[in-house]
């Protein structure tokens, strides 16, 4: 089960080129190691950026 708040925060950081709190580098989708979260965040990003 994934937490939707975590998904929105991670997606926003990725889209806005925010910092990864663990590495202090730009947050990338590849930084997400949990496959469930990665898939949900990827789907969320695709849904929110459709038409851009």
SVG drawing of the C-alpha trace seen along z (x, -y; Angstrom):
<svg xmlns="http://www.w3.org/2000/svg" viewBox="-3 -23 27 26">
<polyline fill="none" stroke="black" stroke-width="0.4" points="0.0,0.0 1.4,-3.4 0.9,-6.7 -0.6,-9.2 1.0,-12.1 4.4,-10.6 3.7,-10.1 2.7,-13.7 5.7,-15.0 8.2,-12.8 6.5,-13.6 6.7,-17.3 10.3,-17.1 11.1,-15.2 9.1,-17.6 10.5,-20.7 14.1,-19.4 14.1,-19.5 16.7,-17.9 16.7,-14.4 16.9,-14.7 19.2,-11.6 21.8,-12.7 21.3,-16.5 21.4,-15.9 18.6,-16.6 15.8,-14.1 15.4,-11.6 12.9,-8.8 15.8,-6.4 16.4,-7.4 13.2,-5.5 14.1,-1.9 10.7,-0.7 9.1,0.7 5.6,0.1 6.2,-3.5 8.3,-4.0 5.4,-2.7 2.8,-4.8 5.0,-8.0 5.7,-7.3 2.0,-7.0 1.2,-10.1 3.8,-12.1 2.6,-10.9 -1.0,-11.7 -0.2,-15.2 2.1,-16.2 -0.2,-14.9 -0.4,-17.5 2.7,-19.4"/>
</svg>
